[in-house]
């Protein structure tokens, strides 16, 4: 409905997922989350953000999303190590507006090459 109403990107935010073990996530949550991402129209930018348990990030990535939101429980370096460079990571809340703007500018410049 958000996409039909004109949203240019969507985010699936699960603030309680961190209470689960990786095996429970894969069994009870991942099939439903993956189904949501699989049904999004092609080309819709999607953010997948689950808080509270960095051990879930590989399964969260598997479930779907173009951007994986991370929280303070993992450093950006460690998140890149775990998730690889084929998915974008959300910037940290400590980032200033100037830093966020610089990141956006860099992405736009790099994608023009």
C-alpha positions as CSV (number, residue, x, y, z in Angstrom):
1,X,0.0,0.0,0.0
2,X,2.9,2.4,0.8
3,X,4.4,1.7,-2.6
4,X,1.1,2.2,-4.4
5,X,0.7,5.5,-2.4
6,X,4.1,6.7,-3.9
7,X,6.7,5.6,-1.4
8,X,10.1,5.5,-3.1
9,X,11.5,3.0,-0.6
10,X,10.2,0.7,2.1
11,X,11.6,-0.6,5.4
12,X,10.8,-3.7,7.3
13,X,11.7,-2.9,10.9
14,X,11.6,-5.7,13.5
15,X,12.5,-4.4,17.0
16,X,11.9,-7.7,18.8
17,X,13.8,-10.1,16.4
18,X,16.9,-9.8,18.6
19,X,15.2,-11.9,21.2
20,X,15.6,-14.9,19.0
21,X,18.4,-17.3,18.4
22,X,19.5,-17.7,14.7
23,X,17.8,-21.1,14.5
24,X,14.5,-19.7,15.9
25,X,14.7,-16.8,13.5
26,X,15.2,-19.1,10.6
27,X,12.4,-21.3,11.7
28,X,9.7,-18.9,12.9
29,X,10.4,-15.5,11.3
30,X,12.6,-15.8,8.2
31,X,10.0,-17.6,5.9
32,X,7.5,-14.8,6.5
33,X,10.0,-12.0,6.2
34,X,11.4,-13.4,3.0
35,X,7.9,-13.7,1.5
36,X,7.3,-10.0,2.1
37,X,10.5,-9.0,0.4
38,X,9.9,-11.5,-2.5
39,X,6.5,-9.9,-3.2
40,X,7.8,-6.3,-3.5
41,X,7.7,-4.9,-7.0
42,X,11.0,-5.2,-8.8
43,X,13.1,-2.2,-8.4
44,X,11.6,-1.0,-5.1
45,X,14.5,-0.2,-2.7
46,X,14.0,-2.1,0.5
47,X,15.6,-1.7,3.9
48,X,15.6,-4.6,6.4
49,X,16.3,-3.6,9.9
50,X,16.3,-6.0,12.8
51,X,17.7,-4.9,16.2
52,X,19.3,-6.6,19.1
53,X,21.3,-9.5,17.8
54,X,24.2,-9.2,15.4
55,X,24.3,-13.0,15.1
56,X,21.1,-12.8,13.0
57,X,22.6,-10.5,10.3
58,X,23.5,-13.3,7.9
59,X,20.0,-14.7,8.1
60,X,18.5,-11.2,7.9
61,X,20.5,-10.6,4.7
62,X,19.2,-14.0,3.3
63,X,15.6,-13.0,4.0
64,X,15.9,-10.0,1.8
65,X,16.5,-6.3,1.4
66,X,18.8,-4.0,-0.5
67,X,20.0,-2.3,2.7
68,X,20.6,-4.0,6.0
69,X,20.1,-1.7,9.0
70,X,22.5,-2.4,11.8
71,X,22.5,-1.1,15.4
72,X,25.1,-0.1,17.9
73,X,25.8,-3.7,18.9
74,X,28.1,-4.2,15.9
75,X,30.7,-1.9,14.4
76,X,30.6,-1.0,10.7
77,X,33.8,-2.9,10.1
78,X,32.5,-6.1,11.7
79,X,29.1,-5.7,9.9
80,X,31.0,-5.5,6.5
81,X,33.0,-8.6,7.5
82,X,29.8,-10.6,8.3
83,X,27.6,-9.3,5.5
84,X,30.0,-8.7,2.6
85,X,30.0,-5.9,0.1
86,X,27.0,-6.9,-2.0
87,X,24.5,-5.2,0.4
88,X,24.4,-1.7,1.7
89,X,24.5,-0.9,5.4
90,X,22.5,1.8,7.2
91,X,24.6,4.7,8.6
92,X,24.9,5.0,12.3
93,X,22.7,7.5,14.3
94,X,25.9,9.4,15.4
95,X,26.5,10.6,11.8
96,X,26.0,14.3,11.4
97,X,23.8,15.7,8.6
98,X,27.0,16.8,6.8
99,X,28.4,13.3,7.0
100,X,25.2,11.8,5.7
101,X,25.1,14.4,2.8
102,X,28.8,13.5,2.0
103,X,27.8,9.8,1.8
104,X,24.9,10.5,-0.5
105,X,27.0,12.7,-2.7
106,X,29.7,9.9,-2.9
107,X,27.2,7.3,-3.8
108,X,25.7,9.5,-6.5
109,X,29.2,10.2,-7.9
110,X,30.4,6.6,-7.7
111,X,27.2,5.3,-9.4
112,X,27.8,7.6,-12.4
113,X,31.2,6.0,-13.2
